[in-house]
């Protein structure tokens, strides 16, 4: 079955799947002719949302969300109905799951995608600017950063809290560790604000690739290590924007990476989780709330 149209463009097929067959169906759709397939948490933005993260020394979690949403992209004139039937059979399903289709024109796709990401003014001297935008303030520190696979474009409240804090505390010459660096945005900000040595680490190799690419395009020098590798030095500033549970598990390590008299900044923490994280970092730190945005908090302290 075809949509009967002509010209450039694509068809997006959207369907729901549970964790038992979502990945198998994704692979089967690619074999059946889909140009790309992405999987997202169908419960994102609800109380049932399931964040995924890994711990140092452990493999990244591979189990998908209980309820996943798949988006499969096909050429406009592709027989996506036949592809769906073939993929369902290959994935072990008795019939294709219900799905919807929508048309995606090339010009609109690019325009809509880029329109979602405007330059972000962090402070008087710091901006995050997508590559397709003109720099709003050429005299400011402009970090060129496009949306990608790794977490961290500057738009999330926790990232903004950390960026604003780094802008306030970095005077120049500091040693900084960004633990769970994602796209490298916090490490980049630290380096471009004047830190002398910046180390970023993450459990996800895709994040490391993204951080390496972003450092090169911004002309910044970062030391990038997988979290399985040992960081052999302490830092004046340690920043970690992850989630409350892994931050609690990581407390002994992050405390040990902060020199005596050094400072730490932790985010990815909901306001209700503040006491849990503060308790995990005592007695090395007496953490205080240094900022709050949309229900997320930033905890900071000085190493005793």
C-alpha positions in Angstrom: 0.0 0.0 0.0 1.3 3.5 -0.9 0.1 6.9 0.0 0.0 7.7 -3.7 1.9 10.9 -3.4 4.9 12.0 -5.4 8.0 14.2 -4.8 10.3 14.4 -1.9 9.4 13.6 1.6 8.9 10.8 4.0 6.2 8.9 5.9 6.5 8.4 9.6 4.9 5.3 11.1 4.2 5.6 14.8 3.1 2.7 17.1 3.2 1.5 20.7 5.1 -1.6 21.9 6.0 -3.2 25.2 9.5 -4.1 26.2 9.0 -7.7 25.2 9.2 -7.0 21.5 10.0 -3.3 21.0 13.7 -3.8 20.1 13.0 -6.8 17.9 10.3 -4.9 16.1 12.7 -2.0 15.6 15.4 -4.2 14.1 12.8 -5.9 11.9 11.5 -2.6 10.6 15.0 -1.6 9.5 15.4 -4.9 7.7 12.0 -4.4 6.1 13.0 -1.0 4.6 12.6 1.7 7.2 15.3 4.4 6.8 15.5 4.9 10.6 13.6 3.8 13.8 13.8 5.5 17.1 12.3 4.3 20.4 11.2 6.5 23.2 9.4 6.1 26.6 5.7 6.3 25.9 5.2 7.4 29.5 7.6 10.3 29.3 6.3 13.3 31.2 4.0 11.2 33.3 4.5 9.8 36.9 5.2 6.4 35.1 8.3 7.8 33.3 11.3 5.4 33.7 14.6 7.3 33.5 17.5 5.0 32.4 21.1 5.3 33.7 24.1 3.1 34.4 26.5 3.0 37.3 30.3 3.0 37.2 31.8 -0.4 36.4 28.4 -1.8 35.4 27.0 -2.2 31.8 24.6 0.3 30.6 21.0 -0.9 31.1 19.6 -2.5 27.9 16.0 -3.2 29.1 13.6 -0.9 27.3 10.8 1.0 28.9 7.6 -1.0 29.8 5.7 1.0 27.3 7.7 2.2 24.3 6.8 4.4 21.3 8.4 3.6 18.0 8.8 6.1 15.1 9.8 4.4 11.8 10.7 6.7 8.9 10.0 5.4 5.3 10.4 6.9 1.9 7.2 8.6 0.8 6.4 6.0 -1.9 7.5 3.0 0.2 5.0 0.2 0.9 5.0 0.7 4.6 1.9 -1.5 5.2 3.8 -4.5 3.7 6.9 -3.6 5.7 4.9 -3.5 8.9 3.4 -6.9 8.3 6.8 -8.4 7.5 8.4 -6.8 10.5 5.7 -8.0 12.8 6.1 -11.6 11.6 9.8 -11.4 12.0 9.4 -10.1 15.5 7.2 -13.0 16.4 3.9 -11.2 16.5 0.7 -12.7 15.1 -0.3 -9.4 13.4 1.1 -5.9 13.1 0.3 -3.6 16.1 -2.0 -0.6 15.4 -0.1 2.3 14.0 -0.6 5.8 12.6 1.1 7.5 9.7 2.0 11.1 9.0 3.7 12.8 6.1 7.0 14.6 6.7 8.2 17.0 4.0 11.9 17.7 3.8 11.7 21.5 4.1 9.2 21.4 7.0 11.2 18.7 8.8 14.4 20.8 8.9 12.6 24.0 9.7 10.5 22.5 12.5 13.4 20.7 14.0 15.7 23.8 14.0 12.9 26.0 15.3 12.7 24.0 18.5 16.3 25.1 19.4 16.9 28.8 19.8 20.1 30.3 21.3 20.0 30.1 25.2 21.3 33.0 27.2 22.8 31.6 30.4 24.3 34.9 31.6 25.6 38.2 30.5 28.8 36.5 29.2 27.6 33.0 28.3 25.4 31.7 25.5 24.6 28.3 24.0 24.0 28.6 20.3 22.9 26.0 17.7 25.2 26.0 14.7 22.5 27.3 12.3 21.9 30.5 14.3 23.8 33.7 14.2 25.5 34.5 17.5 23.2 37.0 19.3 26.2 38.5 21.1 29.5 38.0 19.2 31.5 39.4 22.2 30.1 36.8 24.6 31.4 33.3 25.2 29.3 31.3 22.7 29.2 27.5 22.9 28.2 26.0 19.6 26.0 23.0 20.4 23.4 21.2 18.4 20.8 18.7 19.7 22.0 15.1 19.4 22.1 11.7 21.1 23.8 12.7 24.3 22.0 14.5 27.1 22.8 18.2 27.4 21.7 21.0 25.1 21.3 23.7 27.8 17.6 23.8 27.7 16.8 21.4 30.6 16.4 23.1 34.0 19.1 21.0 35.7 21.6 21.9 33.0 20.7 25.6 33.3 21.2 25.5 37.0 24.7 24.0 36.6 25.7 26.4 33.8 24.6 29.4 35.9 26.5 28.2 38.9 29.7 27.6 36.8 29.4 31.1 35.4 29.3 32.5 38.9 32.2 30.5 40.5 34.8 30.0 37.8 37.3 32.8 38.0 40.0 31.2 35.9 42.7 28.6 36.4 40.6 25.9 38.2 40.7 22.2 37.8 37.2 20.8 37.0 35.7 17.3 36.7 32.3 16.9 35.0 31.1 13.5 36.0 28.4 12.2 33.7 29.3 14.8 31.0 26.8 13.7 28.3 27.3 16.1 25.4 30.1 17.8 27.3 28.1 21.0 27.8 29.2 21.7 31.4 32.8 20.7 30.7 32.8 23.0 27.7 31.4 25.8 29.7 34.0 25.4 32.4 36.9 25.3 29.8 35.6 28.3 27.9 35.0 30.3 31.1 38.7 29.9 31.9 39.3 26.6 33.8 42.8 25.4 33.3 42.1 21.7 33.3 38.7 20.1 32.6 38.0 16.3 32.7 34.7 14.8 31.5 33.6 11.3 32.1 30.5 9.3 31.1 29.4 5.7 31.0 27.9 6.0 27.5 30.5 5.8 24.7 28.1 7.7 22.4 28.2 10.6 24.9 32.0 10.5 24.8 31.9 10.8 21.0 29.5 13.7 21.2 31.6 15.5 23.9 34.8 14.9 21.8 33.1 16.3 18.7 31.7 19.3 20.6 35.1 20.1 22.1 36.8 20.1 18.7 34.2 22.3 17.0 34.4 24.8 19.9 38.2 24.8 20.0 38.2 23.6 23.6 40.6 21.2 25.3 38.9 18.5 27.4 40.3 15.3 28.9 37.6 12.7 28.2 37.6 9.3 30.0 35.1 6.5 30.1 33.7 6.1 33.6 35.4 2.6 33.8 38.8 4.5 33.7 40.3 5.9 36.9 40.5 9.7 37.3 43.9 10.0 39.1 43.6 13.6 40.3 41.4 15.6 42.5 39.7 18.9 41.4 38.9 22.3 42.6 35.4 21.9 41.2 33.4 18.7 40.7 30.0 18.9 38.9 27.6 16.1 38.3 24.2 16.5 36.6 22.7 13.0 36.7 19.8 11.8 38.8 19.4 11.6 42.6 19.7 7.8 42.9 23.0 7.5 41.0 24.3 10.6 42.7 23.7 8.9 46.1 25.5 5.7 44.9 28.4 7.9 43.6 28.8 9.9 46.8 32.0 8.3 48.0 33.7 8.6 44.6 32.6 12.2 44.0 33.7 13.2 47.5 37.1 11.6 46.9 37.5 13.5 43.6 37.0 16.9 45.3 40.1 18.3 46.9 40.0 19.7 50.5 38.5 23.1 50.2 37.1 22.3 46.7 33.5 22.8 45.6 30.9 20.4 44.4 27.7 21.0 42.4 25.0 18.3 42.1 21.8 18.4 40.0 19.2 16.1 38.5 17.6 16.2 41.9 13.9 16.8 42.6 13.2 19.1 45.5 11.7 16.1 47.4 15.0 14.2 47.1 17.2 17.0 48.6 17.5 15.4 52.1 18.4 12.0 50.7 21.3 13.4 48.6 22.5 15.7 51.4 22.7 12.8 53.8 24.7 10.7 51.4 27.5 13.4 51.1 27.9 14.0 54.8 30.3 14.5 56.6 32.5 15.5 53.6 30.0 18.2 52.5 27.2 20.1 54.1 25.2 20.7 50.9 22.9 23.7 50.5 20.3 24.5 47.8 22.0 26.9 45.5 19.2 27.1 42.9 15.8 25.8 42.0 14.0 25.6 38.7 10.8 23.9 37.7 10.9 21.5 40.7 14.6 20.6 40.2 17.3 21.8 42.7 21.1 22.4 42.6 23.0 21.3 45.7 26.5 22.8 46.3 29.0 22.7 49.1 32.7 23.0 50.0 34.8 20.0 50.9 35.9 19.9 54.6 
